[in-house]
Amino acid sequence: MVKSRFWRPSLATPRLSGFMLSFYLGPFYESQKLNAIAAAVYEEAAKWSDSTSRPILENKARRLRTP
């Protein structure tokens, strides 16, 4: 492997599952009254979830986005 002067080692970031997003991060941001972030978390969780929980997460994100 050839290293250039611009080469930097990268850190691996874990991919959070849809369950982790919707079970831990979404409710945390909701409790902190950060609805825009919670809605984004639920939208991302919907991308990674199955077809049964996807509409539930999308509705929750839509509810948080409305004023």
C-alpha positions as CSV (number, residue, x, y, z in Angstrom):
1,M,0.0,0.0,0.0
2,V,1.4,3.4,-1.0
3,K,0.9,6.2,1.4
4,S,0.8,9.7,0.2
5,R,1.2,12.8,2.3
6,F,-2.6,13.2,2.2
7,W,-3.3,9.7,3.5
8,R,-5.0,9.6,6.9
9,P,-6.2,6.5,8.7
10,S,-10.0,6.6,9.0
11,L,-12.0,5.5,11.9
12,A,-14.9,3.1,11.4
13,T,-18.3,4.3,12.4
14,P,-20.9,1.7,13.3
15,R,-24.1,1.6,11.4
16,L,-27.0,1.9,13.8
17,S,-29.9,-0.4,13.1
18,G,-33.4,1.0,12.6
19,F,-34.4,-0.5,15.9
20,M,-31.6,1.4,17.7
21,L,-32.5,4.6,16.0
22,S,-36.2,4.3,16.8
23,F,-35.9,2.8,20.3
24,Y,-33.1,4.9,21.7
25,L,-32.2,8.0,19.7
26,G,-35.7,9.1,18.6
27,P,-37.3,9.1,22.1
28,F,-34.1,10.8,23.6
29,Y,-34.4,13.7,21.2
30,E,-38.1,13.9,21.7
31,S,-37.6,14.1,25.5
32,Q,-35.1,17.0,24.9
33,K,-37.7,18.8,22.8
34,L,-35.6,18.6,19.7
35,N,-38.4,17.6,17.3
36,A,-36.5,18.3,14.1
37,I,-33.7,16.0,15.0
38,A,-36.1,13.3,16.3
39,A,-38.0,13.5,13.0
40,A,-34.8,13.0,11.1
41,V,-33.9,10.0,13.3
42,Y,-37.3,8.4,12.6
43,E,-37.0,9.1,8.9
44,E,-33.6,7.4,8.8
45,A,-35.0,4.5,10.9
46,A,-37.8,4.1,8.4
47,K,-35.2,3.6,5.6
48,W,-33.6,0.7,7.4
49,S,-36.8,-0.9,8.8
50,D,-39.1,-3.5,7.4
51,S,-42.4,-2.8,5.6
52,T,-44.5,-3.3,8.8
53,S,-42.9,-0.7,10.9
54,R,-42.0,1.8,8.1
55,P,-45.5,3.5,8.0
56,I,-45.5,3.9,11.7
57,L,-42.1,5.6,11.7
58,E,-43.0,7.8,8.8
59,N,-46.1,9.0,10.5
60,K,-44.2,9.7,13.7
61,A,-41.7,11.8,11.7
62,R,-44.5,13.6,9.9
63,R,-46.2,14.3,13.3
64,L,-43.0,15.8,14.7
65,R,-42.3,18.0,11.7
66,T,-45.7,19.7,11.8
67,P,-45.8,22.8,14.1
